[in-house]
Amino acid sequence: MPEASNDELPRPVRAPEAVALFNAVFTAELLVNACWSKAQAGGSGLDWPAAFLILPLTLHPPTRESLPTQRRITLARWAVRQPDLLADMEHRVATMAQPTKRAIRQGIRSGRLGIEGATVVALKRPRLPNSEWPAELKNSVRAARLCGEWLNLTETHMAFELLGIGG
């Protein structure tokens, strides 16, 4: 196999599990759900930096499973009760930056997401989970919607602070 020239670097090989989990169509739909939920709660879309919180909160199974089912529990209340889960949140956000960018690009290409100023917005209403969906998909969508609601009530800089990012 010939070596790649400096102009043609080989593409990184991603594990099949990562490809499936970080599928751009799937992750874009999680962002659509978060943006839609935030807008329905009375806000606009997600601030650009806030969009980078959605995948780390919804795709990491222990974090997703720890999210409350009761809407009255705030991000602040949840965060103070999850020090172990939040210990590596800054690393997870950094690791998920590229999949988040791919998801945003996919959402824009498909006409499901848009950019308004520094805000990512849902352009189409997401489908509601139904009984035919696998449990992991339903739970991820539910988590994304909850995160959208939380980010409607919490300023982005405060969400980063609560999650231990950048401090």
N, C-alpha and C positions, 0 to 999 in steps of 0.2 A: 504494500500500500504506500503510495507516495506521500511524502511529508507535506503538510500544509505550508504554504508560503506565509510570510508575515501579513500579507493582505487577507489571507484566508485562514483564519484561526479555526480549529475544530470546535464544533458545538459541544457544550458540556452534555454528558450523558446523565439523564435523570432516572432514578429508580422507577419502575412501573407503578409502585405504590404512590410515589410522589406525583407522578403524571396524573394518575386517577384522582387523587385527593385535591391536587391543585389545578385541575382541569379549568381552563379559563371560562368556559361557559357556566360551569357550576359556581365558581367563585364570583363571577359577575352577577349571577342571580342572587347570591348572598348579599352583595352590595346593593342590588336593586331593592331587595326586601328591607334592608336597613334604611336606605334613603326614603323608601315609600313610607315605612313605619314612622320615621322622624317627621315627614311632611304631614302625615295623618294626625300626628300628635300636636300639630300646630306650628311646626317649624318649617324651614326650607330643607334643602338637601344637607348632606354631610359636608362640613368644612373639609377641605383637602386633607389636612393632617388626620382628622378623625376617621377618614376612610381607611387609614392604615391600622386602625384598631380592630376592625370588624373581623378579618380573617383569623388573627391570633386568638380572639375571644370565642369564635364559633367553630374553628376547625380542631383545636386542641381538645381531645376528648375529655380529660379531667376537668378542664375549665368549663367547657360546654355543659357537662353534666352537673356542675356545681351552680350553674346559673339558676336563679329563682324562677318558680312558675307563677308566683304571686307578683303582680305588676306593682304593688305598693312598696316593694323592697327597692331601694334606690341603689345606684352604682356605689355611692359612698358607703352605705350600710353593708353591701355585699363585699366590697373591697377590704374593709377592715376585718372581715371574718375570713379572708382568704390569703393570709400572708405566705403560706407555702406555695400556692398556685401563682402568686404574683412575683415570687422571687426571681423568676426567669422571664418575666413579661417583656422587659426591655430587649432581651435577646430574641424572643419570639417575634416581636414587632420588626426588628431589624431583619431577621431571617425571612419574614413574610413580605418584605417590601417589594421584591420583584414579582411574586405571584399577585400582589395587590395591583401593581402597575399593569400587569397583563390582563387582570380582571377588568380594570377600568377601560383599557383599550378595547377589549372584547365587547364590553357593554356599550361603548360608544359606537363601534362598528355595527353592532346588531340593532342599534336604535333604542336600546333599553335604558341606557344611561346618557346623561349629558353633563356638560360643564357650564355653569353660570357663574362667571367671575371666579372665585376661589372655592366654589361649592360643587360637589358631585350630586346630581339630582336624578331621580327615577323618572323616566319619560313614559313608561308603561306600567300599568298596575301588575304586580306579580300574582301568579296563581296561588291560591290557598292550598296548603298541604291537604291531601286526602288519604283515605285508608289504603290506597294502592301504593303509596310512596313507601320506600324503605324507612325504617325507624331513624337511621342516622341522617337521612335527608330531611325528614320532618323536624328532627331535633335541631339540625343546623339552621334551618329556615326560622324556626321559633326563636333560636338564640339570636340570629341576625335582627329579627324584628324587635326583640327586647333591647338589643344594643342601640338600635335606632331611637327607640323611645327614651332610653337613658340619655343619649346624646342630645335629645331635645331639651332635657331638663338640666343638663350639666354642660357648662362651657368646656370647649375642647381642651384648653390649657389645664383646667381642673381635672378633667378625665385623665390626662397624662399624669398629672401629679398623684391622683388617687391610685393609679395603676403602677406607680413607681417607675415611670419612664422619664428619663432626662434629668433626674434629680440629683 
